[in-house]
């Protein structure tokens, strides 16, 4: 009998995605079974969780994620996410989740008006999601950040609701790189199964490709959640 294979995690590739292969590799390195999903698919191929990766999706010239949100596979992603499937949007994936109204608010041009690429310090604000349960509340982590339109914005009512309900998952510390309101780096939906963030956990799973391996806790968290369901 061979080694046990972890849960099947799908990664959607849109035209312009550039971190899909990194996400697939991260899943494999962390012990899961990566599954490639094409944006034109009308099925999720029986995956147990979905990642929308970073990149530059077609239609971003209109508004980041505005066209990708209508890709055929997104109908299935929305249906599955609303039914409770763990769904993670990273960078452009976060933008798509907002455009699909799976998460509130929007992402706009960085207030510094330039593309930002750096190792970013974050504080973990909530561990009550399918993607963050292996973190500790208040934990300081460091993840790669690279975006040109990463400023999170929302109206005051939405911001108050996110804060009051504990749905701000990560917050920028030691400097806000893009002007996000309330220093927000990541949020979740009310159920806690849909998480979006600007920094890139898939780049922090291997000592060869980043100063930390803090990204591994995203994958161990969702693996634990899915294992507990069996």
C-alpha positions as CSV (number, residue, x, y, z in Angstrom):
1,X,0.0,0.0,0.0
2,X,1.4,3.4,-1.0
3,X,1.4,6.6,1.1
4,X,-1.9,8.1,2.0
5,X,-2.9,10.9,-0.4
6,X,-4.5,14.0,1.1
7,X,-7.7,15.7,0.0
8,X,-8.3,16.8,-3.6
9,X,-7.8,20.6,-3.8
10,X,-8.6,22.3,-7.1
11,X,-6.8,25.3,-8.5
12,X,-8.6,27.3,-11.2
13,X,-6.5,28.6,-14.1
14,X,-7.8,31.7,-15.9
15,X,-6.2,33.3,-18.9
16,X,-3.5,35.3,-17.3
17,X,-3.1,33.3,-14.1
18,X,0.5,33.2,-13.2
19,X,0.5,31.5,-9.7
20,X,-1.6,28.5,-10.5
21,X,1.4,26.2,-10.8
22,X,2.8,27.5,-7.5
23,X,-0.5,26.8,-5.8
24,X,-0.6,23.3,-7.2
25,X,2.9,22.7,-6.1
26,X,2.2,24.0,-2.6
27,X,-0.8,21.6,-2.3
28,X,1.4,18.7,-3.3
29,X,4.3,19.7,-1.0
30,X,1.9,20.0,1.9
31,X,0.4,16.6,1.4
32,X,-2.7,17.2,-0.7
33,X,-3.7,16.0,-4.1
34,X,-3.7,19.0,-6.5
35,X,-6.2,19.1,-9.3
36,X,-6.0,21.6,-12.2
37,X,-9.3,23.2,-13.2
38,X,-9.7,25.3,-16.4
39,X,-11.8,28.5,-16.3
40,X,-14.1,27.1,-19.1
41,X,-14.9,23.9,-17.1
42,X,-18.5,23.4,-16.1
43,X,-17.5,21.0,-13.3
44,X,-15.2,21.0,-10.3
45,X,-14.1,17.4,-10.9
46,X,-15.1,16.3,-7.4
47,X,-12.5,18.4,-5.5
48,X,-13.0,19.0,-1.8
49,X,-11.8,22.6,-1.8
50,X,-10.9,25.3,-4.4
51,X,-8.2,27.9,-4.7
52,X,-8.5,30.9,-7.1
53,X,-4.8,31.9,-7.6
54,X,-3.1,35.1,-8.3
55,X,-2.3,36.5,-11.7
56,X,-3.7,39.0,-14.2
57,X,-7.1,37.7,-15.4
58,X,-8.5,38.6,-18.7
59,X,-10.8,41.6,-18.3
60,X,-8.7,43.2,-15.6
61,X,-8.4,46.3,-17.7
62,X,-12.1,46.9,-17.0
63,X,-11.9,46.1,-13.3
64,X,-9.8,43.3,-11.6
65,X,-11.8,40.1,-11.6
66,X,-14.9,41.7,-13.2
67,X,-14.9,39.4,-16.3
68,X,-13.3,36.3,-14.7
69,X,-16.1,36.3,-12.2
70,X,-18.4,35.2,-15.2
71,X,-16.2,32.3,-16.3
72,X,-18.2,29.1,-16.6
73,X,-16.3,27.4,-13.7
74,X,-17.3,30.3,-11.4
75,X,-21.0,29.2,-11.5
76,X,-19.8,25.9,-9.9
77,X,-17.4,27.6,-7.5
78,X,-20.2,30.0,-6.3
79,X,-22.6,27.1,-5.8
80,X,-20.0,25.0,-3.9
81,X,-18.8,27.9,-1.8
82,X,-22.4,28.8,-0.8
83,X,-22.9,25.1,0.2
84,X,-19.8,25.3,2.5
85,X,-16.9,24.2,0.4
86,X,-13.6,25.7,1.5
87,X,-12.7,28.4,-1.0
88,X,-9.5,30.5,-1.0
89,X,-8.9,33.5,-3.2
90,X,-5.3,34.7,-3.4
91,X,-4.5,38.2,-4.8
92,X,-6.4,38.2,-8.1
93,X,-8.5,35.4,-6.7
94,X,-9.4,37.7,-3.8
95,X,-10.5,40.2,-6.4
96,X,-12.6,37.6,-8.2
97,X,-14.3,36.5,-4.9
98,X,-15.3,40.1,-4.3
99,X,-16.6,40.6,-7.8
100,X,-18.6,37.3,-7.4
101,X,-20.1,38.7,-4.1
102,X,-18.8,35.8,-2.2
103,X,-16.9,38.4,-0.1
104,X,-17.9,42.0,0.4
105,X,-15.9,45.1,-0.6
106,X,-13.5,45.7,-3.5
107,X,-9.8,46.0,-4.3
108,X,-8.5,49.2,-5.9
109,X,-5.3,50.7,-7.1
110,X,-2.5,50.8,-4.5
111,X,-2.5,54.3,-2.8
112,X,1.3,54.4,-3.6
113,X,0.4,54.1,-7.3
114,X,3.1,51.5,-8.0
115,X,3.3,47.7,-8.0
116,X,4.4,46.5,-4.6
117,X,6.5,43.3,-4.2
118,X,7.9,42.5,-0.8
119,X,8.0,40.1,2.1
120,X,5.1,41.4,4.2
121,X,4.5,41.1,8.0
122,X,0.9,40.2,9.0
123,X,-1.0,39.6,12.2
124,X,-3.5,36.7,12.4
125,X,-6.8,38.2,13.5
126,X,-9.0,35.1,13.4
127,X,-8.5,31.3,13.4
128,X,-12.2,30.5,13.0
129,X,-12.1,29.6,9.3
130,X,-11.4,26.5,7.3
131,X,-8.1,28.0,6.1
132,X,-6.7,29.4,9.4
133,X,-7.5,27.0,12.2
134,X,-3.9,26.0,12.6
135,X,-2.7,29.5,13.3
136,X,-2.8,31.2,16.7
137,X,-4.8,34.4,17.1
138,X,-2.4,37.3,17.3
139,X,0.4,35.3,15.6
140,X,2.8,37.3,13.5
141,X,3.6,35.8,10.2
142,X,5.4,36.8,7.0
143,X,4.1,36.2,3.4
144,X,5.1,37.3,0.0
145,X,3.0,40.3,-1.2
146,X,2.9,41.4,-4.9
147,X,0.1,43.6,-6.2
148,X,-0.8,46.7,-8.0
149,X,-4.4,46.9,-7.1
150,X,-4.4,45.5,-3.6
151,X,-6.1,48.2,-1.6
152,X,-9.1,46.8,0.2
153,X,-12.1,49.2,0.4
154,X,-15.6,49.0,1.7
155,X,-18.3,51.3,3.1
156,X,-18.4,52.0,6.8
157,X,-21.3,49.7,7.5
158,X,-19.5,46.8,5.8
159,X,-16.2,47.5,7.6
160,X,-18.0,47.7,10.9
161,X,-19.8,44.4,10.3
162,X,-16.5,42.7,9.3
163,X,-14.8,43.9,12.5
164,X,-17.7,43.2,14.8
165,X,-18.2,39.6,13.4
166,X,-14.5,38.8,13.6
167,X,-14.2,38.4,9.8
168,X,-11.0,40.4,9.3
169,X,-8.6,37.4,9.1
170,X,-5.2,39.1,8.5
171,X,-4.0,42.6,9.1
172,X,-0.9,44.4,7.7
173,X,1.6,45.3,10.4
174,X,4.8,47.3,10.2
175,X,3.4,49.4,7.4
176,X,0.4,49.3,5.2
177,X,1.7,48.6,1.6
178,X,-1.4,49.5,-0.4
179,X,-3.7,51.7,1.6
180,X,-6.2,49.0,2.5
181,X,-8.9,50.3,4.9
182,X,-8.3,49.2,8.5
183,X,-5.0,47.7,7.4
184,X,-7.0,44.7,6.1
185,X,-5.0,42.0,4.3
186,X,-7.6,39.3,4.3
187,X,-11.3,38.6,5.2
188,X,-13.8,35.7,5.3
189,X,-17.5,35.2,4.7
190,X,-19.9,34.7,7.6
191,X,-19.6,30.9,7.5
192,X,-15.8,31.0,7.5
193,X,-15.3,28.7,4.5
194,X,-14.5,31.5,2.0
195,X,-11.3,33.4,2.6
196,X,-9.6,36.0,0.5
197,X,-6.3,37.7,1.0
198,X,-3.8,39.7,-1.0
199,X,-0.5,38.1,0.2
200,X,0.6,34.8,-1.3
201,X,0.8,31.8,1.1
202,X,1.7,29.4,-1.8
203,X,5.0,31.2,-2.1
204,X,5.9,30.5,1.6
205,X,5.8,26.7,1.8
206,X,9.4,25.9,0.9
207,X,12.7,27.2,2.5
208,X,14.1,27.5,-1.1
209,X,11.5,30.0,-2.2
210,X,10.8,32.2,0.8
211,X,12.1,33.4,4.1
212,X,9.3,31.6,6.0
213,X,7.1,28.5,5.6
214,X,4.1,30.3,7.2
215,X,2.0,29.5,4.2
216,X,1.9,25.8,5.1
217,X,-0.6,26.5,7.9
218,X,-3.2,27.4,5.3
219,X,-3.0,24.0,3.8
220,X,-2.7,22.0,7.0
221,X,-5.8,24.0,8.3
222,X,-8.0,23.0,5.4
223,X,-6.6,19.4,5.4
224,X,-7.6,19.1,9.0
225,X,-11.0,20.5,8.3
226,X,-11.7,18.1,5.5
227,X,-10.3,15.1,7.4
228,X,-12.6,15.9,10.3
229,X,-15.6,15.7,7.9
230,X,-14.9,12.1,6.9
